[in-house]
């Protein structure tokens, strides 16, 4: 496999408004997942584990924390040509505007790509959770003499209306495409996805938003036009003109586009046999932090993941993901929650001062009951606080939290005073 001939591009996405308030001050790829990683670590790790080590990350909104994370995380030997570089939207003599879509972002970045030798361009999303060896996809692309390969995943009729759906012939060459088809059209868009997938009623081929292009094909498609989007414009117009192959992926994959999918993807990691395996031999890379081991005192833990550097005195944690440097006080019960943790520790002097003035410390205080919530970084949850997310809660955006899809999202740096009741 000619990995040295591949350049990978990770699309950082737009404003990420559906993930608000988690994207209020950071780009979507920079949102923390699993208590110790960032979303962008997933596609980057998939690339590195596939021996693809020339990676550009394209972003334009709230990119400061993403820049910092990548700068502090991905270092390669000076004796290789490996890199992970940010390409933020920039004004040039030829272009005065922001990225207008996925294809436009790559178009505006072509002059950076041309500084390297390559034959293939792998285009990935920055907000998906999956583990995939791209070498197999690239080998298949070369063997089939394809112009474009699209990674596809079989989905049920219920899910098909949310995706771009493709049809392929017996040679797996894509013959047609429809974006988010209405349910009454789905019968015409069934595909032979294999016995195992058909047994699960996964009979529609959905685009994963993962594309492999031959260099010349990509440049010819992007230059001299104003088409902005791969899924909506570039790919549909290429069908029938270029040889486009479907590469079917049957592992776990989820598109983290909104609060509900983000919440379920994280809590799913606590399952006895999670669909996304953090313990896979192929590691997920992230920033190496010199943190102490976590300390748990008198707490009942059920299906809970705890990251490094935590101090936990809680009564009980059930189906929780607990992020780095989290502090949880005595007699507190937390269930179905993702606690992102903290960027820093408070000193003993700071803690004593806050206690004497009856102000909350970082983390979660004593005698709290918290259910169905996401606590963003550096929250100050006081004592005797109740947060009760669920279908009953009224949706809305408030000063310290947002309620969406039955989930309470406490905002980054929010202070929740002693005795507060939410939900």
KEKOL-242890 format. One record per atom (N, C-alpha, C): x, y, z. Coordinates in steps of 0.02 Angstrom, whole numbers, plus 32768, in hexadecimal, padded with zeros to 4 digits. Layout:
# residues N
XYZ;...
# end
This chain:
# residues 423
802A7FC58000;800080008000;802C803E8000;801C806B7FD4;804680A67FCB;803180DF7FFA;803B80D5803B;80268108806C;804C81498063;808A8144804B;80B181828042;809781AC8009;806681927FE3;804981B77FAB;800581D57FBD;7FF381D27FFE;7FB181E98014;7FB882258042;7F8F82588036;7F87828F8065;7F40828D8081;7F3A829480C2;7EF9829280E3;7EE382D880F5;7EA282E580EB;7E85832680FC;7E4A8319812B;7E4B83378166;7E1583318196;7DEE83728196;7DAD836D8187;7D8383A88183;7D6983BA81C9;7D7983F681DF;7D67840B8223;7D1F841E822C;7CFA842481F5;7CB3843481FC;7CA8847F8203;7C6884918206;7C5584D8820D;7C5184ED8255;7C1D85148265;7C17852F82A8;7C0484FA82DB;7BEB84C182C5;7BD7848C82F4;7B9D84A1831F;7B6E84C68302;7B3784E2832A;7B0C84AC834B;7B078470832C;7ADE843B834A;7AFE841D8388;7B3F842A8391;7B61841383CE;7B67844B8402;7B48848583F5;7B4984BA8427;7B2784A18466;7B4084B384A3;7B7384E584B2;7BBB84CA84B5;7BC4848984A3;7C08846D84A5;7C36848F8472;7C1884AE843F;7C3F84CF840B;7C3D851C8412;7C288534844C;7C24857C8455;7C69859D8451;7C9C857B846B;7CDF8599846C;7D14856C844D;7CFE8536842C;7D2F8509840C;7D1084ED83CC;7D3A84D8839E;7D2184B98361;7D0A84728370;7CE284578343;7CC68414834F;7CFD83DF8358;7D3283DE832F;7D6683AB833A;7D8A83B0837D;7D8583EA839E;7DA783F383DE;7D7C83E0841A;7D3E83CB840F;7D1283B78447;7D2E83798468;7D35837984AB;7D50833E84CF;7D21830284CB;7D3D82C684C2;7D16828984C4;7D3A825784F1;7D138229850C;7D2C81F08534;7D578207856F;7D5082458585;7D71825D85C1;7DB9827385B9;7DDA82628580;7E218273857A;7E3782818532;7E0B82798501;7E1D828484BC;7DF782C084A0;7E0682D28462;7DDE8302843C;7DC482DE83FE;7D8C82F683E3;7D7082D683A8;7DA282CE8370;7DCC83018366;7DFC82FE832F;7E2F82C68338;7E3882AE8375;7E6882778380;7E518237835D;7E11822F8350;7DF881F28331;7E1081EB82E9;7E00821B82BC;7E1982138278;7E6582168274;7E86823E829D;7ECF8241829C;7EEC81FE82B0;7ED181DF82E5;7EE9819E82FB;7EDD816982C7;7EA3816B82A6;7E96813B8270;7EC981428238;7EDC81808229;7F10818B81F6;7F548170820C;7F6881818248;7FAA816B8261;7FAC811E8265;7F7780FF827D;7F7580B78282;7F738096823D;7F6180BC8209;7F6280A481C4;7FA380B781A0;7FD380D181C8;801480E881AD;800D8121817B;7FDA814A8186;7FD08188815F;7FE281C2818D;801B81E18181;8035821181B2;804282568194;80208266815F;802082AA8144;7FD882C28145;7FC882EB8176;7F8282FA8186;7F788345818C;7F46835F8169;7F3083A38171;7EEC83A48193;7EE183D281C2;7EA083DB81E2;7E87842081CE;7E4E842381AC;7E3284618193;7DFD847B81C3;7E0584B981D9;7DD584D58209;7DD185208200;7D9B853E821A;7D9585868217;7D7285A58253;7D4B857F8279;7D26859B82B2;7D46858682F4;7D5085B78320;7D6885A88364;7DA285778365;7DD68586833E;7E0B85558332;7E4485588364;7E4385878394;7E7D859083C1;7E8B855283EA;7E578534840A;7E6484F98434;7E7884BD840A;7E5E84B883CD;7E71848283A0;7EBA8489838C;7ECD84C5837A;7F1484D28369;7F4284BE83A2;7F2F84D283DF;7F5884C48419;7F5D84798425;7F258456841E;7F24840E842A;7F5283EA83F7;7F4B83FB83B8;7F7483DA8385;7FBD83EB838D;7FCC8429839D;8012843E83A8;8032841883E2;800B840C8417;802683EB8452;8025839F844E;80048384841B;7FF9833C8419;8022831883E4;8021833083A7;803A8308836F;807F83208359;80B282FB8373;80F8830A8363;811782CC8343;813882D7830B;815882A082E8;81A382AD82E3;81C7827982D5;8210827F82CE;822282AF8296;825782D582A0;826F8303826C;828A82DD8230;8294829C8237;82AF82748200;8278825681D4;8239826B81DE;8203825581B3;81E082938196;81B482878166;818D82BE814A;814782BF8168;813E829E81A2;80FD829B81C2;80EA82DD81E1;80A882EE81E0;8091832C81FF;804583288209;802D834E823A;7FE6835E8241;7FE383AA8245;7FCA83CA8210;7FC98413820C;7F82842D8207;7F7784658229;7F3784898224;7F3984B681E7;7F0484B481C0;7EFA84E5818A;7EBA850B819A;7EC0854481BA;7E86856D81CA;7E748596818C;7E3485A78186;7E1F85D1814E;7E478612814F;7E6086268114;7E8A86618110;7E79868980D3;7E8286C980D8;7E7986F4809D;7EB986F58074;7EB286ED8033;7EEA86EF8005;7ED9871F7FCC;7F0A87317FA3;7EFA875D7F6A;7EC4873F7F3C;7EBE86FB7F3A;7E8D86DB7F0F;7E4B86CE7F31;7E4A86D37F73;7E0C86C37F97;7E0686EF7FD5;7DCE87107FDC;7DC4873E8015;7D9287228048;7D7786E6803C;7D4186CE8066;7D5386928091;7D23867E80BB;7D28864280E4;7D1B860580B9;7D2885CA80D6;7D15858C80B5;7CC9858B80AE;7CB1857A8073;7C6985798066;7C4B85338069;7C7585018076;7C5E84BC8079;7C99848E8077;7C8C844C8078;7CC3841C807B;7CF0841F803E;7CD284218002;7CFA84247FC5;7D1F84667FBF;7CFE849C7FD3;7D1E84DE7FCF;7D5984E17FFE;7D5484C28038;7D8C84C18068;7DC9849F8049;7DBD84658028;7DF584438008;7E10846B7FCD;7DE284897FA6;7DF884B37F6E;7E2684EB7F85;7E14850D7FBB;7E3D85447FD3;7E80852C7FF0;7E8684EB7FFD;7EC384D0801B;7EF184AD7FE9;7EDC84AC7FAA;7F0384877F78;7F4B84A07F72;7F5584E17F7B;7F9984FB7F73;7FC784E17FAA;7FAB84CF7FE4;7FD484B08018;7FE384678007;7FB284457FEA;7FBE83FF7FD6;7FF383F97FA0;7FF584297F73;802384247F3A;806C84297F4F;8078843B7F8D;80BD843D7FA5;80D883F77FB4;80AD83C47FAE;80C0837F7FBF;80B683527F82;80DB831B7F82;80D182E77F50;809A82B87F68;806882AB7F3F;8033827D7F52;800D82677F13;7FEB822E7F19;7FC182147EE3;7F7882107EF7;7F6C820C7F39;7F2782037F52;7F1A82337F8B;7EDB82477F91;7EC582737FC7;7E8C82507FED;7E968244802D;7E6382278058;7E41825F807F;7E0082658077;7DDA829C8096;7DAD827E80CC;7DB482998109;7D91827E8144;7D6B82B48168;7D3A82A0818F;7D1582CD81BA;7D3682D081FE;7D30830A821F;7D4E83128261;7D1F8304829A;7CE382EB828C;7CB282E182C3;7C90829E82BE;7CB7826982B3;7C9C822582B0;7CC481F882DF;7CA281C582F9;7CC181968327;7CC281518306;7CFE813782F8;7D0680F782D7;7D4F80E382D8;7D5D80A482CA;7DA1808A82C3;7DA680678280;7DD3807E8256;7DD680668211;7E1E806681F8;7E31802F81D6;7E72802B81B7;7E6B8043816F;7E8280808162;7E7A809D811F;7EA4807A80EA;7ED6805380FF;7F00803180CE;7ED7800180A3;7EA77FE080C1;7E7D7FB1809B;7E537FD68067;7E3B8011807A;7E148039804B;7E4080518011;7E7C80668021;7EAA807E7FED;7EBF80467FBE;7ECE800B7FDB;7EE07FD27FB2;7EA77FBF7F83;7E6A7FC07F9C;7E307FB07F72;7E287FE47F3A;7E3380237F4B;7E2E805A7F1B;7E5F804F7EE1;7E9C803D7EF2;7ECF80337EBF;7EBF7FF47E95;7EAB7FBF7EB7;7E9C7F817E94;7E617F897E64;7E307FB27E76;7DF57FBD7E4C;7E017FF37E17;7E3C80137E1A;7E4D804A7DEB;7E1780807DED;7E0380917E2A;7DCE80C27E34;7DE9810A7E2F;7DBC81377E1D;7DCB817F7E21;7DBC819A7E67;7D8581807E82;7D6E81957EC5;7D5481577EE9;7D6481517F29;7D45811E7F54;7D2081417F8C;7CE3812A7F98;7CBB81457FD0;7CB2810E8003;7CC5811B8041;7CB780EA8077;7C6C80ED8085;7C4D80B28086;7C0680AD8092;7BF8807E80CD;7BBF808880EC;7BAC805D8123;7B62804A811B;7B51800A8121;7B0B7FF6811B;7AE280118156;7AA7802D8148;7A7C8047817B;7A35802E8170;7A0C803281A4;79C6801F81A0;799D8055817D;79608045816B;79348076814C;792780B1817A;792280A481BC;791780D981EC;794F810D81EA;798E80F681E4;79C7812381E4;79D58141819F;79BE8120816A;79D181348126;79BA817A8114;798381918132;796981D38121;7996820C813A;79C881FB8163;79F5822E817F;7A3782318159;7A4182078126;7A8282028105;7A7B820B80BA;7AB582158099;7AB9820E8052;7ABC81C48042;7A8D81AB8018;7A8781648009;7AA081567FC2;7AC781217FBA;7AE5810F7F7B;7ACB80CC7F63;7ACF80C17F22;7AC2807F7F05;7AFF806A7EDD;7B11802A7EE2;7B4C80117EBE;7B397FD27E97;7B5D7FC67E5F;7B517F8A7E38;7B787F4F7E54;7B787F177E30;7B997EDA7E49;7BE57EE37E50;7C017F137E2D;7C497F217E32;7C587F567E66;7C247F687E8E;7C297F9A7EC3;7C387FE07EA8;7C287FEA7E69;7C2F802D7E4C;7BEE80537E59;7BF4808F7E74;7BBA80B77E87;7B9880D27E48;7B5680C77E45;7B3080DA7E0A;7B0081147E17;7AEE811F7E55;7ABE81557E64;7AC4816A7EAD;7AA981A67EBB;7AAF81C37EFE;7A7281EE7F0B;7A5A81EC7F49;7A2482187F5E;7A3382317FA4;7A2782717FB0;7A36828F7FF1;79F8828C801D;79FD826A8057;79C88266808A;79848257806A;797C821C804E;793E820C802A;790182078058;78C88219803E;788982108063;787C81C5806B;785981B380A0;784E816C80B0;782981478079;77FD816A8055;77D781488020;780281387FE3;783F81527FDF;786C81447FA7;789D810C7FB5;78A080F67FF4;78D780CA8009;78D780867FE6;789D806D7FD3;789A802B7FB4;78C480297F74;78C980627F51;78F080667F13;793B806B7F21;794E80757F60;799480817F71;79B280497F9C;7995800E7F97;79B27FD57FBB;79EE7FBA7F95;7A1E7F9E7FBB;7A5B7F837F9D;7A6A7F3E7FBA;7A917F187F96;7AA97ED77FAF;7AE57EE47FDC;7AD87EE6801D;7B0C7EF7804E;7B2C7EB9806E;7B177E7D8057;7B337E408073;7B027E2180A6;7B097DE180B1;7ADA7DBD80DC;7AD97DD68124;7B147DE48140;7B177DFA8186;7AF37E3C8190;7AFD7E6B8162;7ADD7EAC8168;7A927EA78159;7A807E7F8127;7A397E788117;7A127E588150;7A337E2D8175;7A137E0E81AF;7A017E4181E4;7A247E7981E4;7A167EB08213;79EC7EE781F3;79D17ED881B7;79A87F098191;79D07F47817D;7A127F3F817A;7A3D7F778164;7A487F6E8119;7A187F8780F2;7A167F7980AA;7A1E7FB88080;7A327FF0809F;7A3E802E807A;7A8680438085;7AA880578050;7AEE806B8054;7AF380B68060;7B0A80CA809B;7B11811080AD;7B59812780A5;7B618163808B;7BA481808087;7BBC819380CC;7BFA818080DD;7C188191811D;7C3B81D5811C;7C3B81F680E2;7C5F823580DD;7CAA822C80DD;7CC081F080C8;7D0781E080C3;7D1581D2807A;7D4181FA805B;7D4E81F68013;7D9881ED8005;7DA781C47FD2;7DEB81BE7FB9;7DEB81D27F6F;7E1282057F5F;7E16821F7F1A;7E5B82137EFD;7E5D82047EBC;7E9C820C7E97;7EAB82567E93;7EEA82687E96;7EFE82AD7E98;7EE182D67E5E;7EEC82BF7E21;7ED682E57DE6;7E8A82EC7DE5;7E6782B67DF7;7E1E82B87DF8;7E0582EE7E28;7E2282F07E64;7E0D83217E95;7E1A83687E7C;7E5683757E62;7E6683B87E4C;7E3983CE7E12;7E2D83A17DE3;7E0283B27DAB;7DBB83C17DC1;7DA4839F7DF6;7D6083AA7E0E;7D5883EC7E34;7D8F84037E53;7D8A843D7E7E;7D9D847F7E5B;7DCB847C7E2D;7DE384BA7E0F;7DB484D37DD9;7DAD85147DD6;7D8685337DA1;7D3B852F7DAB;7D2485237DE8;7CDC85227DF5;7CCF853A7E3C;7C9085407E4E;7C7D85587E91;7C5585257EB7;7C5C84E47EA6;7C3884B17ECC;7C5584AD7F12;7C2984AF7F44;7C4084B87F89;7C4384777FB2;7C1C84447F9F;7C13840C7FCC;7C2083CA7FA8;7C43839C7FCA;7C50835A7FAD;7C1083307FA8;7BED83297FE0;7BB282FE7FE0;7B7983187FB7;7B6F835A7FB6;7B3683777F93;7B4383877F4A;7B8283927F36;7B9083A97EF2;7BC5837F7ECE;7C00837A7EEB;7C39835B7EC9;7C2B83127EB8;7C1782EB7EEB;7C0D82A37EE0;7BD282957EB2;7B9782B37EBC;7B5F82A57E8E;7B6F82B67E46;7B9482EC7E3A;7BA383007DF5;7BD982D27DD6;7C0082B07E01;7C3482847DE7;7C1A823F7DD3;7BDF822D7DED;7BC381EB7DDD;7BB381E77D92;7BCB81B27D72;7BC281AB7D2A;7BFA81C87D01;7C2181F57D1F;7C5A82137CFD;7C9C81F47D14;7CA081E37D54;7CDC81C67D71;7CCC81817D8E;7D0081597D96;7CF781187DB4;7CF881207E00;7CBE81187E1F;7CB781227E67;7CA580E07E87;7CCD80CA7EB7;7CC680897ED6;7CAC80917F1E;7C8080637F32;7C6980607F77;7C9780317F9E;7CB180497FD6;7CD8801E8004;7CAE80158042;7C917FD9804A;7C617FCE8080;7C847FBF80C2;7C717FE680F5;7C8D7FDF8139;7C557FC58165;7C647F92818D;7C307F7381B6;7C3D7F788200;7C707F9E8214;7C7E7FA7825B;7C537FDE827A;7C637FF182B7;7C3F802682DA;7C52806A82BD;7C1F809282B0;7C2A80D68296;7BEF810182AA;7BFC813C82C4;7BC6816A82D3;7BDC81B082C3;7BAD81D582A8;7BB8821B8296;7BA1824682D0;7BD0826882F1;7BBF828F832D;7BAB82D58317;7B6A82DC8306;7B53831B82EB;7B2C8345831B;7B1183278351;7AE8834E837F;7AF4833683C7;7AD5835883F7;7AE08349843D;7ACB8301844E;7A9382EB8434;7A7B82A88443;7AAB8272842C;7AC4827683EE;7AF2824483D4;7B35824883F8;7B4B8283840A;7B89828C8430;7B83826C8475;7B4B82788496;7B3E825C84D9;7B3D821084D7;7B1881F484A8;7B1281AB84A4;7B54818A8490;7B7B81AA8464;7BBB818F8450;7BEB818A848B;7BEA81BD84B6;7C1681BC84F0;7BFF818A8525;7BBF818A8535;7BA6815C8568;7BAA8113854F;7BA6810A850D;7BAD80C784F1;7BF080A78500;7C2280D1850F;7C6580B78520;7C6580928563;7C32809C858C;7C2F807B85CD;7C0E803685CA;7BF480238590;7BD47FE18589;7C077FAA8597;7BEE7F7085AD;7C1B7F3785BB;7C457F25857E;7C257F248544;7C497F198505;7C377F5484D7;7C5B7F8B84DC;7C4A7FC784B5;7C547FBC846B;7C2B7FDE8443;7C317FDA83FB;7C717FFB83E3;7C8680308405;7CC6805083F6;7CF7803A842C;7D2C80178417;7D587FF68447;7D9580218457;7D9480408492;7DCE806884A8;7E0B803C84B6;7E007FFB84BF;7E367FCE84D0;7E517FA88493;7E407FBF8458;7E597FA1841B;7EA57FA88418;7EC87F7783FC;7F127F7C83F6;7F297FBA83D0;7F007FD183A0;7F10800F837C;7EFB804983A8;7F2A806F83C3;7F1980A183F6;7EF980E083D9;7ED681048406;7EC0814783F6;7EF481768414;7F12819F83EB;7F4681CD8402;7F27820E841A;7F46822B844C;7F2F826B8466;7F69828B848B;7F5B82C484A9;7F8F82E884CD;7FA482C0850B;7FE582B78513;80008294854E;800382C58589;7FDD82B685BD;7FDD82E285F8;7FFE82BE8632;802682E28657;804982C58691;801C82CC86CF;7FE782A386D1;7FB682A68707;7FBE826B8736;7FAD82748775;7FAF823C87A4;7F76820B8796;7F7A81CE87B2;7F4281A087AB;7F0581BA87D1;7ECB81A487BD;7E8E81BA87DE;7E8681998822;7E6581BC8851;7E5B81A48895;7E1081A188A3;7DF7816588B4;7DB0815B88C1;7DA881428908;7D7D81638930;7D7581518976;7D2B81448986;7D1A81058994;7CD780F389AC;7CA080FB8979;7CB080F78938;7C7F81028903;7C6B80C088E3;7C2A80B688D8;7C11807D88B1;7C1480908867;7C3A806A8840;7C42807987F9;7C21804387CF;7BF6805887A1;7BD580298774;7BDB8043872D;7BF9801B8700;7C00802F86BA;7C18807886B4;7C51808586D2;7C6B80C986D4;7CB480CA86BD;7CC480FB8694;7D098106867D;7D25814386A2;7D60813D86BE;7D7F817486E2;7DC3818386C4;7DCE81C086AE;7E0D81D58691;7E4081E586C9;7E7B81FD86B5;7EB1820986E4;7EA482478710;7EC38246874A;7EC782818774;7E8882958799;7E5A826587A3;7E1A827687C4;7E1D8267880F;7DF4828C8835;7DEC8280887D;7DA182798889;7D8C823C889A;7D45822C889D;7D32821088E2;7D0382328903;7CE8821B8943;7C9D820D893E;7C83820B8902;7C3B820588F7;7C1E81C68916;7BDD81C78921;7BBA818C893A;7BB481578904;7BA2816D88C7;7B97813C8892;7B9C815E884D;7BBD813C881F;7BC0815187D9;7BA8811787AE;7B7681248784;7B5A80F18759;7B5881098711;7B7580E386E5;7B7880F3869D;7B8F813B8692;7BCC814686A8;7BE9818986A3;7C2D81868680;7C3D81BB865C;7C8181C68642;7C9C82028668;7CD381F8868D;7CEE822B86B9;7D318242869C;7D3682818689;7D71829B8668;7DA982AF8697;7DE082C3867A;7E1E82D1869F;7E13830786D4;7E3582FE870D;7E36832D8745;7DF1833A8763;7DC3830C875B;7D8083158778;7D83830E87C4;7D5B833687E6;7D538330882F;7D098328883D;7CF782F48864;7CB182E88876;7CAD82DE88C1;7C81830488E3;7C7F8306892B;7C5882CC894B;7C5982CA898E;7C3A829589B5;7BEE829389AB;7BD3825689AE;7B8B824989AF;7B678262896F;7B8C82688939;7B70827E88F9;7B62824088CD;7B29824288AB;7B16820C887D;7B1282288836;7B3482068808;7B35821D87C2;7B2481E18796;7AF681EA8767;7AE481B4873A;7AD781CF86F4;7AEA81A886C2;7AE281BA867B;7AFD8200866D;7B3C820A867D;7B5B824C8674;7BA082478654;7BB0827A862D;7BF482838614;7C1082C18636;7C4382B78661;7C6482ED8684;7CA782F98663;7CB083318643;7CEC833C861A;7D2A83498644;7D2183608683;7D5A836A86AE;7D7283B286AE;7DB283BA86BD;7DCD83FE86C7;7E11840486A6;7E2184428694;7E6284528676;7E98846086AA;7E85846386EA;7EB58475871E;7E9D845C8762;7ECB845A8792;7EBA844C87D7;7EB8848D87FF;7E8C8490882F;7E8D84C8885F;7EBE84B88897;7EE084EB88B1;7F0E84E088E8;7EE784D78929;7F0A84BC895C;7EEA84B3899E;7ED184F689B8;7EF8852B89AD;7EE5856E89C5;7EA6858689A2;7EA2857B8960;7E668590893B;7E2985698952;7E318529895E;7DF984FF8975;7DDF851789B9;7E0D852489E8;7DF8853C8A2A;7DD6857F8A26;7DEF85AB89FC;7DD185ED89F5;7D8A85E989DA;7D7F85BE89A9;7D3C85B5898C;7D0C859689BE;7D26856689E5;7CFB85458A17;7CE585778A4D;7D1285A18A62;7D0185D18A96;7CCF86058A7D;7CD086138A3D;7CA186448A21;7C6386228A04;7C5E85DE8A0E;7C2485B789F8;7C1985BB89AD;7C5085BB8988;7C4D85BB893F;7C6185768924;7C46856288EA;7C56852088CF;7CA0851A88BB;7CBA84DD88C2;7CFC84CC88A9;7CF584B28861;7D2D84A9883F;7D29848987FE;7D1084418807;7CEC842987D5;7CD183E587D9;7C8B83E587F7;7C7B83AF8819;7C3883A58835;7C3D83A38881;7C1183C688A3;7C1383CB88EC;7BF5838F890E;7BE38398894D;7BC883638977;7B7C83618974;7B6183258982;7B18831B8987;7AF283308948;7B108324890F;7AF0833588CF;7AD182F888AF;7A9E83038886;7A8082CF885D;7A7E82E88815;7AA282C787EA;7AA982DE87A4;7A9A82A48775;7A6A82AF8747;7A55827C8717;7A50829986D1;7A62827186A0;7A5782828659;7A7382C78648;7AB482CF8653;7AD283118649;7B18830B862B;7B2D8340860B;7B72834A85F5;7B8C8386861B;7BC3837E863E;7BE383B68660;7C2283C88639;7C228402861A;7C5C841785F2;7C9784268621;7CCF84378604;7D0D8441862A;7D058479865F;7D2884708696;7D3184A486C9;7CEF84BC86E8;7CC0848F86F2;7C8184A38712;7C8B84A6875E;7C6484D2877E;7C6384D987C6;7C1D84C787DE;7C14848987F3;7BD28472880A;7BD384728856;7BA7849A8875;7BA784A188BE;7B8C846488E2;7B84846A8923;7B678434894C;7B1B84338946;7AFD83F88951;7AB483F18952;7A9384088911;7AB583FB88D9;7A9A840D8898;7A7783D18879;7A3E83DD885A;7A1A83A98835;7A1583BC87EB;7A2D839187C1;7A26839A8778;7A04835A875E;79C883618744;79A083278732;798A832D86E9;79B5831886BB;79A383188675;797282E08666;795182E7862D;792182B48619;78EE82D285E9;78C082A885D2;788E82BE85A1;786182F685BC;785D82FA85FE;782F832B861D;784A8372861A;788C837B8610;78AA83BC8619;789B83EA85DD;788D842885EB;787E845985B7;78BE846D8593;78BE84688551;78F9847A852A;790384C6852A;794284D9852A;795185218528;799A852D8538;79B0856A852B;79F5857F8538;79F485B28570;7A1785A385A6;7A1885CF85E0;7A5F85E585EF;7A66860E8622;7AA8862D862F;7ADE85F8863C;7ACF85C68664;7B0285958678;7AFA85508659;7AC285458637;7AB785038619;7A87850785DE;7A8884D285B6;7A5984CA857F;7A3684878587;79F58485857E;79CF8447857F;79BB84358537;79D183FA8521;79C583E684DB;79BE839A84D9;798C838284B6;7981833984AE;797E831584F1;796383378524;795E83188566;79A08316858D;79D383378572;7A1583378591;7A25837D85A9;7A3D838385E7;7A5383C38602;7A9E83CA85F5;7AB083FE85D0;7AF7840B85C1;7B0D844885E9;7B33843C861E;7B4D84738646;7B8984918621;7B8884D28618;7BB884F385EC;7BFE84F6860B;7C2F84FE85E0;7C74850385F6;7C7C853E8625;7CA08532865C;7CAF85658690;7C71857C86B6;7C38855A86AF;7BFB856F86D0;7C008564871B;7BE085918741;7BDC858B878A;7B94857D879D;7B88854387BC;7B44853087D2;7B448535881E;7B228567883B;7B2485748883;7B08853A88AC;7B1B853988EC;7B018507891B;7AB58506891A;7A9884C9891C;7A5084C28921;7A2984CC88E1;7A4A84D788A8;7A2784E18869;7A0384A18853;79C884AA8837;79A28472881B;7995848087D1;79AB845387A5;799F8458875D;7979841A8748;793E8424872C;791583EB8716;78EA83CF874C;
# end
